[in-house]
Amino acid sequence: MKNGHGNFENEVTGNKILDLCCGSGEVTMALKKCEVIGVDLYTTNAYYNRTGKKPIPLSFKDTI
């Protein structure tokens, strides 16, 4: 483990990952070698601050 996050890069078979409900980017950071697209309803700023990547912002209206 690095920085409290598991290293899952060797266990993932694809290189494009959708991090749905990405939160502040814990999974994205654990999969640094993959192309990760984050999506979240609330935590877009926290995700950007941790990962440096802009997530796709959704609202509840978008999900209905």
FENUR-V495692 format. One line per field, one symbol per residue. burial: 1 if it has 24 or more other C-alpha atoms within 12 Angstrom, else 0. A space follows every 50 residues. Layout:
burial: ???
This chain:
burial: 00000000000000000011111111111111000111110011001100 10101110000000
